[in-house]
Protein backbone atom coordinates (compact mmCIF):
# COMPACT_ATOMS: atom_id res chain seq x y z
CA UNK A 1 0.00 0.00 0.00
CA UNK A 2 1.54 3.30 -1.12
CA UNK A 3 1.44 5.92 1.63
CA UNK A 4 3.02 9.35 2.04
CA UNK A 5 2.97 11.63 5.08
CA UNK A 6 3.39 15.41 5.10
CA UNK A 7 3.40 17.66 8.14
CA UNK A 8 1.14 20.08 6.28
CA UNK A 9 -1.03 19.66 3.21
CA UNK A 10 0.67 22.66 1.57
CA UNK A 11 3.83 20.54 1.37
CA UNK A 12 2.21 18.05 -1.02
CA UNK A 13 3.84 18.45 -4.47
CA UNK A 14 1.22 19.61 -6.93
CA UNK A 15 2.40 17.25 -9.65
CA UNK A 16 1.96 14.23 -7.34
CA UNK A 17 -1.71 14.85 -6.60
CA UNK A 18 -3.84 12.83 -9.03
CA UNK A 19 -7.38 12.94 -7.60
CA UNK A 20 -9.08 15.71 -9.59
CA UNK A 21 -12.26 16.05 -7.52
CA UNK A 22 -10.46 16.48 -4.21
CA UNK A 23 -7.71 18.66 -2.80
CA UNK A 24 -5.04 17.96 -0.18
CA UNK A 25 -6.77 20.42 2.17
CA UNK A 26 -9.97 18.30 2.07
CA UNK A 27 -8.11 15.13 3.00
CA UNK A 28 -5.80 16.68 5.63
CA UNK A 29 -6.33 16.61 9.38
CA UNK A 30 -8.73 19.36 10.42
CA UNK A 31 -6.81 20.01 13.62
CA UNK A 32 -3.16 20.09 12.50
CA UNK A 33 -3.18 20.34 8.70
CA UNK A 34 -1.00 17.22 8.44
CA UNK A 35 -1.90 14.67 5.80
CA UNK A 36 -1.41 10.96 5.30
CA UNK A 37 -1.95 10.03 1.65
CA UNK A 38 -3.02 6.43 1.19
CA UNK A 39 -3.29 6.06 -2.57
CA UNK A 40 -5.62 3.00 -2.71
CA UNK A 41 -8.07 4.74 -0.37
CA UNK A 42 -8.07 7.93 -2.42
CA UNK A 43 -8.39 5.92 -5.62
CA UNK A 44 -11.59 4.36 -4.28
CA UNK A 45 -12.87 7.72 -3.09
CA UNK A 46 -12.31 9.20 -6.55
CA UNK A 47 -13.99 6.18 -8.15
CA UNK A 48 -16.98 6.68 -5.83
CA UNK A 49 -17.17 10.35 -6.81
CA UNK A 50 -17.12 9.40 -10.50
CA UNK A 51 -19.78 6.72 -10.02
CA UNK A 52 -22.17 9.08 -8.23
CA UNK A 53 -21.53 11.95 -10.63
CA UNK A 54 -21.82 14.73 -8.05
CA UNK A 55 -19.60 16.25 -5.34
CA UNK A 56 -18.63 14.44 -2.16
CA UNK A 57 -18.42 16.82 0.79
CA UNK A 58 -15.67 15.44 3.03
CA UNK A 59 -16.30 16.31 6.68
CA UNK A 60 -13.28 14.38 7.94
CA UNK A 61 -10.58 12.22 6.40
CA UNK A 62 -7.12 11.77 7.93
CA UNK A 63 -6.81 12.60 11.65
CA UNK A 64 -3.62 12.99 13.63
CA UNK A 65 -3.57 11.07 16.94
CA UNK A 66 -3.91 14.29 18.95
CA UNK A 67 -6.82 15.56 16.91
CA UNK A 68 -8.52 12.17 16.99
CA UNK A 69 -8.42 12.26 20.81
CA UNK A 70 -9.75 15.81 20.90
CA UNK A 71 -12.80 14.95 18.80
CA UNK A 72 -13.51 11.75 20.72
CA UNK A 73 -12.61 9.38 17.89
CA UNK A 74 -12.23 5.65 18.46
CA UNK A 75 -8.85 4.54 19.81
CA UNK A 76 -8.16 2.52 16.67
CA UNK A 77 -10.09 4.75 14.27
CA UNK A 78 -9.49 4.10 10.58
CA UNK A 79 -9.10 7.86 10.22
CA UNK A 80 -5.70 7.49 11.89
CA UNK A 81 -4.58 5.29 9.02
CA UNK A 82 -5.92 7.58 6.30
CA UNK A 83 -8.39 5.00 4.98
CA UNK A 84 -11.65 6.49 6.32
CA UNK A 85 -13.84 9.35 5.18
CA UNK A 86 -16.89 11.02 6.71
CA UNK A 87 -19.11 12.16 3.83
CA UNK A 88 -21.98 14.64 4.19
CA UNK A 89 -25.39 13.46 2.99
CA UNK A 90 -26.56 17.00 2.26
CA UNK A 91 -26.56 16.28 -1.47
CA UNK A 92 -26.90 12.47 -1.51
CA UNK A 93 -29.52 9.85 -0.83
CA UNK A 94 -27.98 7.74 1.98
CA UNK A 95 -29.20 4.40 0.62
CA UNK A 96 -27.91 5.11 -2.90
CA UNK A 97 -24.64 6.43 -1.49
CA UNK A 98 -24.03 3.30 0.60
CA UNK A 99 -24.81 1.03 -2.33
CA UNK A 100 -22.34 2.89 -4.54
CA UNK A 101 -19.66 2.92 -1.82
CA UNK A 102 -19.96 -0.84 -1.35
CA UNK A 103 -19.62 -1.29 -5.10
CA UNK A 104 -16.32 0.62 -4.97
CA UNK A 105 -14.90 -1.60 -2.22
CA UNK A 106 -15.64 0.27 1.00
CA UNK A 107 -16.42 -2.18 3.81
CA UNK A 108 -16.93 -0.19 7.02
CA UNK A 109 -20.05 1.97 7.36
CA UNK A 110 -21.17 4.19 10.21
CA UNK A 111 -24.38 6.20 9.84
CA UNK A 112 -24.89 9.44 11.76
CA UNK A 113 -28.27 10.93 10.73
CA UNK A 114 -28.24 13.56 13.49
CA UNK A 115 -24.94 14.91 12.20
CA UNK A 116 -25.88 14.27 8.57
CA UNK A 117 -22.97 12.12 7.41
CA UNK A 118 -21.91 8.55 6.67
CA UNK A 119 -18.51 7.16 7.67
CA UNK A 120 -16.89 4.84 5.11
CA UNK A 121 -13.60 2.99 5.35
CA UNK A 122 -11.68 0.10 3.82
CA UNK A 123 -12.52 -2.45 6.46
CA UNK A 124 -12.90 -4.85 8.01
CA UNK A 125 -16.54 -5.27 7.06
CA UNK A 126 -18.87 -3.90 9.73
CA UNK A 127 -21.75 -1.50 10.20
CA UNK A 128 -23.01 0.69 13.04
CA UNK A 129 -25.18 3.69 13.75
CA UNK A 130 -28.80 4.68 13.33
CA UNK A 131 -30.65 4.50 10.01
CA UNK A 132 -31.34 7.71 8.15
CA UNK A 133 -35.05 8.65 8.21
CA UNK A 134 -36.94 8.68 4.93
CA UNK A 135 -36.78 12.04 3.22
CA UNK A 136 -39.97 14.04 2.87
CA UNK A 137 -38.93 14.75 -0.72
CA UNK A 138 -36.77 11.87 -1.94
CA UNK A 139 -33.99 12.41 -4.45
CA UNK A 140 -35.11 11.69 -7.97
CA UNK A 141 -33.08 9.46 -10.25
CA UNK A 142 -34.59 10.83 -13.43
CA UNK A 143 -33.05 13.80 -15.15
CA UNK A 144 -35.38 16.74 -15.87
CA UNK A 145 -36.64 16.91 -19.47
CA UNK A 146 -34.11 18.56 -21.72
CA UNK A 147 -35.11 21.99 -22.90
CA UNK A 148 -35.55 22.58 -26.59
CA UNK A 149 -32.60 23.97 -28.49
CA UNK A 150 -33.42 27.48 -29.59
CA UNK A 151 -33.04 26.53 -33.24
CA UNK A 152 -35.68 23.78 -32.79
CA UNK A 153 -38.07 25.76 -30.61
CA UNK A 154 -41.57 26.16 -32.00
CA UNK A 155 -41.74 29.59 -30.40
CA UNK A 156 -38.53 30.67 -32.11
CA UNK A 157 -39.75 29.29 -35.44
CA UNK A 158 -43.02 31.20 -35.15
CA UNK A 159 -41.27 34.41 -34.16
CA UNK A 160 -38.76 33.97 -36.97
CA UNK A 161 -41.50 33.50 -39.55
CA UNK A 162 -43.34 36.57 -38.31
CA UNK A 163 -40.17 38.66 -38.37
CA UNK A 164 -39.18 37.49 -41.84
CA UNK A 165 -42.63 38.18 -43.22
CA UNK A 166 -42.69 41.66 -41.68
CA UNK A 167 -39.34 42.49 -43.25
CA UNK A 168 -40.61 41.12 -46.58
CA UNK A 169 -43.75 43.24 -46.48
CA UNK A 170 -41.73 46.34 -45.73
CA UNK A 171 -39.37 45.52 -48.58
CA UNK A 172 -42.25 45.16 -51.02
CA UNK A 173 -43.67 48.51 -49.95
CA UNK A 174 -40.31 50.16 -50.56
CA UNK A 175 -40.09 48.46 -53.95
CA UNK A 176 -43.56 49.77 -54.83
CA UNK A 177 -42.57 53.29 -54.01
CA UNK A 178 -39.42 52.91 -56.07
CA UNK A 179 -41.24 51.40 -59.05
CA UNK A 180 -43.90 54.06 -58.83
CA UNK A 181 -41.25 56.60 -59.78
CA UNK A 182 -39.73 54.43 -62.52
CA UNK A 183 -40.41 54.32 -66.18
CA UNK A 184 -43.87 53.46 -67.43
CA UNK A 185 -42.57 50.18 -68.95
CA UNK A 186 -42.51 48.55 -65.52
CA UNK A 187 -45.75 50.06 -64.21
CA UNK A 188 -47.69 46.77 -64.80
CA UNK A 189 -45.60 45.10 -62.06
CA UNK A 190 -46.90 47.36 -59.30
CA UNK A 191 -50.30 45.58 -58.76
CA UNK A 192 -48.52 42.24 -58.37
CA UNK A 193 -46.21 43.72 -55.77
CA UNK A 194 -49.22 44.96 -53.84
CA UNK A 195 -50.63 41.41 -53.77
CA UNK A 196 -47.26 40.03 -52.64
CA UNK A 197 -47.11 42.61 -49.85
CA UNK A 198 -50.45 41.45 -48.48
CA UNK A 199 -49.27 37.84 -48.68
CA UNK A 200 -46.27 38.74 -46.51
CA UNK A 201 -48.58 40.48 -44.04
CA UNK A 202 -50.73 37.34 -43.83
CA UNK A 203 -47.62 35.24 -43.21
CA UNK A 204 -46.54 37.60 -40.42
CA UNK A 205 -49.92 37.26 -38.73
CA UNK A 206 -49.69 33.48 -39.00
CA UNK A 207 -46.23 33.56 -37.42
CA UNK A 208 -47.53 35.63 -34.51
CA UNK A 209 -50.38 33.17 -34.04
CA UNK A 210 -47.96 30.23 -34.03
CA UNK A 211 -45.78 31.94 -31.43
CA UNK A 212 -48.74 32.55 -29.10
CA UNK A 213 -50.01 28.99 -29.51
CA UNK A 214 -46.57 27.49 -28.89
CA UNK A 215 -46.07 29.45 -25.66
CA UNK A 216 -49.50 28.43 -24.35
CA UNK A 217 -48.85 24.79 -25.28
CA UNK A 218 -45.42 24.85 -23.60
CA UNK A 219 -47.00 26.31 -20.48
CA UNK A 220 -49.59 23.55 -20.38
CA UNK A 221 -46.86 20.92 -20.76
CA UNK A 222 -44.78 22.44 -17.97
CA UNK A 223 -41.95 23.63 -20.22
CA UNK A 224 -42.47 27.35 -19.53
JOMO-V989092 format. One record per residue. PHI is phi in degrees with one decimal (none if undefined). Layout:
<<PHI> <PHI>>
This chain:
<<none> <-82.7> <-130.0> <-141.8> <-115.9> <-132.4> <-67.2> <-148.8> <-62.4> <-67.9> <-81.7> <-69.6> <-60.3> <-60.8> <-76.7> <-98.5> <-88.9> <-125.3> <-116.9> <-63.3> <-93.1> <-136.6> <-124.6> <-55.8> <-61.8> <-69.8> <-91.8> <-71.3> <-62.6> <-71.2> <-91.7> <-118.0> <84.4> <-72.4> <-143.8> <-113.2> <-93.9> <-110.3> <-57.0> <-60.2> <-67.4> <-69.5> <-61.9> <-69.6> <-64.7> <-64.7> <-63.7> <-65.6> <-60.5> <-67.8> <-65.6> <-76.8> <75.2> <-151.1> <-58.4> <-106.6> <-90.6> <-89.6> <-77.2> <-157.2> <-128.7> <-68.1> <-129.2> <-71.5> <-55.3> <-63.4> <-67.4> <-61.1> <-66.8> <-64.5> <-90.7> <77.2> <-70.5> <-61.0> <-58.0> <-112.7> <-54.9> <-68.0> <-63.5> <-63.8> <-93.8> <73.0> <-119.0> <-132.2> <-142.8> <-100.3> <-113.2> <-66.3> <-98.6> <-58.3> <-123.2> <-137.7> <-82.1> <-56.0> <-64.9> <-66.8> <-63.7> <-63.1> <-60.5> <-67.2> <-64.9> <-63.8> <-64.6> <-93.5> <100.4> <-75.9> <-117.8> <-99.5> <-134.9> <-125.5> <-106.3> <-131.5> <-62.4> <-68.6> <-95.6> <77.5> <-143.0> <-120.8> <-87.8> <-129.9> <-150.1> <-90.9> <116.8> <-69.9> <-67.6> <-167.5> <-151.3> <-152.4> <104.0> <-91.3> <-72.0> <-73.2> <-68.4> <-64.2> <-76.3> <-62.6> <-122.8> <-65.7> <-64.7> <-94.8> <-90.8> <-84.6> <-80.3> <-63.0> <-56.1> <-67.8> <-72.8> <-65.1> <-67.2> <-58.0> <-67.0> <-99.4> <-67.9> <-66.8> <-63.1> <-65.1> <-64.4> <-64.4> <-64.9> <-64.2> <-64.0> <-64.6> <-64.7> <-63.1> <-67.4> <-63.4> <-61.2> <-63.5> <-63.8> <-64.4> <-63.1> <-63.2> <-63.6> <-64.6> <-63.8> <-62.0> <-63.0> <-67.9> <-67.5> <-62.8> <-97.5> <-87.3> <-68.0> <-66.0> <-65.9> <-109.2> <-59.2> <-61.1> <-75.3> <-59.8> <-59.1> <-66.0> <-65.1> <-63.0> <-63.5> <-65.1> <-62.0> <-67.3> <-64.7> <-63.9> <-62.8> <-61.9> <-64.4> <-62.3> <-62.8> <-65.0> <-62.6> <-62.3> <-62.5> <-63.8> <-61.8> <-62.7> <-63.2> <-64.4> <-66.0> <-64.4> <-67.3> <-61.2> <-62.3> <-64.0> <-87.2> <83.7> <-83.2> <43.5>>
